[in-house]
């Protein structure tokens, strides 16, 4: 049970950091990238800085990354990773 919790926690943190860095690579500052991912992956609503009021000013790649973050948060990380793995579709 402890290994499963650590596995979930490590995947959560890794995906959080990866998506934050991907958003930062699109030109957003780190506070905006961090809070946008936090808001989307946790289904919280508004973020901080540039995404405090709305997400309309973001570039399209940033919106796609945040859409994926919303899917991760809503469907849970393990469920989505299983659906995206090739081993699941071979059965």
N, C-alpha and C positions, 0 to 999 in steps of 0.2 A: 504494500500500500504506500509506503514511504517513497519507494522508487517511482511509482506512478505519479505521485504528487510532485516530486522533483522533476520528473520528465515534463509534466504539464507546465510547471513554473519556468523551466529552462526554455521550452518552446515559446512560451508567452513572452518572456524577456527578449529572446533572440528575434522573434518576429517584430516586437515593438521597436527594438533598436534598428533593425534592418529597414523597416518602413519609415522610421524617422530620418534615417540617413538618406533614403531614396527621395523623400520629400525635400530634404535640405539640398540634394543634388539638383532639384528642379528650380532652385533659386529662392526658396523660402528661408527665413532666418530660423535658428534652432528652436527658439521659443514657440514660434508658430508651428513648426513641424512636429515638435514634441506634443504640444497641446492638441493639435489636430488628430494625431494618431491616438492619443489618450481618449479624446472625445469619441472617436469613431469605433475603436476596438472595444471600448467599454459601454458604448451606446449612451453616452452622457448628454450629448447636445452641443452647446456652444463651446468653443475653445478659447484660447487667449490670443492676444495680439491681432494679427491680420484676419483670423477666422473667428474673432469674437462676435461679430454681428452676423456674418453669413459666409458661405463658402464660394460664392459666385465669382469672386475675383481670382480664384486659383486657376492655374493652367490645366488643360485636359489630362496630361499624365498624372498630375497630383490628384485630381479627382478620381482617376482610375485606381490609384494606390489606396486612396481612402475608401473607395467602394470595396476593395478587397479586404481592408481592415474591418469594415462593417460586417462583411461575410464571416471573417474569422471570429469576430466577437459574437455574432448572432448564432452561428452554427457550431461554435466551439472549435478550438484549434485542432483537436485530434480527429473530429468528424470530417472536417474539410481536408485535412492531410490524407486521410484514408481514401476519400473520394478522388483526390488528385494523384494517388499513387498508381502506377501501372499494375502492381500485383493485385489490386482490388478488381481490376477489369479483366484480368486473365481467367478468373474463376468462372 
